[in-house]
Amino acid sequence: METEIDMFQQPNLTVNAAGHLAIGGVDSLALAEKYGTPLYVLDEDMVRERMALYVDAMRAAFPAGSRPLYASKALCCKALCAMAHEQGMGLDVVSAGELYTALAAGFPAEDICFHGNAKTEADIRYAVSSGVGIIAADGEEELERIDRIAGELGARQGVLLRVTPGIDPHTFAAVNTGVVDVKFGVPIPTGDALAVTGRALEKENIHLLGFHCHIGSQIFEPDPFFLETDVLLAFLAQVRRAWGYTAGVLDLGGGFAVAYTEDQRGPDCADMIRRVGERLAAGCRALDLPVPAVLMEPGRGIVAAAGVTLYTVQNVKSVPGGRCYVAVDGGMTDNPRYALYGARYTAAVADRAGEAKTARVTLAGCCCESGDLLGEDMAIQPPHTGDRVAVFVTGAYNYSMASNYNRVPRPPIAALRGGTDRLIVRRETWEDVTRYDL
Ligand SMILES: *Cc1c(COP(=O)(O)O)cnc(C)c1O
């Protein structure tokens, strides 16, 4: 008998007959036993469902040629790139290393968009010669560099110009200064984006496909995307008036929110996309613009909720008059997000997942660093040494941000599909950690 854990309305997280946490129907303690801890577990069925959801929603909401690009920085390895391709997504890479991973996984270069605010000459040469479909150019200097390199390689490179619309996704406000004062993109409000577009159109070896914009992350409401659409359409109309150029592609970026704690509810992404489609169509009608093909770049929204990290409790310490510390065999090396920016998570004792969470603990990592915590004031079942602790919603920006601090080897990733498990990234060894030492 399996009972559902009422967590983030995630039906893949259940308590099995033994009282253990099951992920996608697989006993988490059996996984910890088989692969060791710390262990990243990824529900591949859920990843594929999320990918299909974005593909279908975007096909329904936007014109032909519209599709989601998986923002691979959220979790980049060959298996994830392959899944994105199999599910009909394009791919967004932000470094030559991510591009290399994608190509090594057999991802078609023409379906890849290459981002980055400081691409090197070698990065651009690698992308152009690999036949990458789109380079998102971050500014005028880079446009010139792409133009020159494409010329040398005898290519005409598809480019989106990255613009900053001056939108704060967390106040749903258009703010002309401040939010354009960032390292990414060319600002629209200052007139720079219009001027640079004019010069991009004159470049012989650049095929300007349209514009790219990414307003932020953890967006729970459609409103920031509405505002972004409005600002971009007004900009497209301005570009058409000034330069007689009608952009065919608009990349609205990523940022779909996920629930990390029980008081949060993830947004209905398909509904958000449908409503952005309506907003876009209405805006185009009002401005007499053809509706552009739309790209979006979900990263976290695809993989975050499909990930669970399993640890083993090494000791439990209650400080008299202080807090209860539960120390585990991982920490900031496999999940730096709490140490880095106080990101909150939900956890459970996997051995007794169905019992009441009556303990309040500080979940501590094993690094020699007081700030190496996975969370504070976390509600979990009363923990004992040797228990397995599960931290939920760790699929995004965990493995991809992991480090070897203290020479801790990075954990493996076990993917679950149809009730069976396989490794998609193996555990690092001490030999791996010392392999570059001369
Ligand atoms: C980070 C990023 C994304 C993905 O953001 P999520 O919040 O993970 O969806 C998409 N596009 C660009 C350009 C980014 O920098």
The ligand as a Tripos MOL2 file, in Angstrom:
@<TRIPOS>MOLECULE
LIG
   15    15     1     0     0
SMALL
NO_CHARGES

@<TRIPOS>ATOM
      1 C1         19.1600   31.1060  -16.0250 C.3       1 LIG1
      2 C2         18.5920   31.3560  -17.3570 C.ar      1 LIG1
      3 C3         17.4900   30.6160  -17.7900 C.ar      1 LIG1
      4 C4         16.7760   29.5900  -16.9390 C.3       1 LIG1
      5 O1         16.1960   30.1400  -15.8150 O.3       1 LIG1
      6 P1         15.2420   29.1950  -14.9130 P.3       1 LIG1
      7 O2         14.8750   30.0640  -13.7650 O.co2     1 LIG1
      8 O3         16.0650   28.0360  -14.4990 O.co2     1 LIG1
      9 O4         14.0830   28.8110  -15.7630 O.co2     1 LIG1
     10 C5         17.0400   30.8270  -19.0700 C.ar      1 LIG1
     11 N1         17.6350   31.7200  -19.8930 N.ar      1 LIG1
     12 C6         18.6980   32.4550  -19.4940 C.ar      1 LIG1
     13 C7         19.3050   33.4010  -20.4520 C.3       1 LIG1
     14 C8         19.2050   32.3130  -18.2210 C.ar      1 LIG1
     15 O5         20.2470   33.0470  -17.8340 O.3       1 LIG1
@<TRIPOS>BOND
     1     1     2 1
     2     2     3 ar
     3     2    14 ar
     4     3     4 1
     5     3    10 ar
     6     4     5 1
     7     5     6 1
     8     6     7 2
     9     6     8 1
    10     6     9 1
    11    10    11 ar
    12    11    12 ar
    13    12    13 1
    14    12    14 ar
    15    14    15 1
@<TRIPOS>SUBSTRUCTURE
     1 LIG1         1 GROUP 0 **** ****
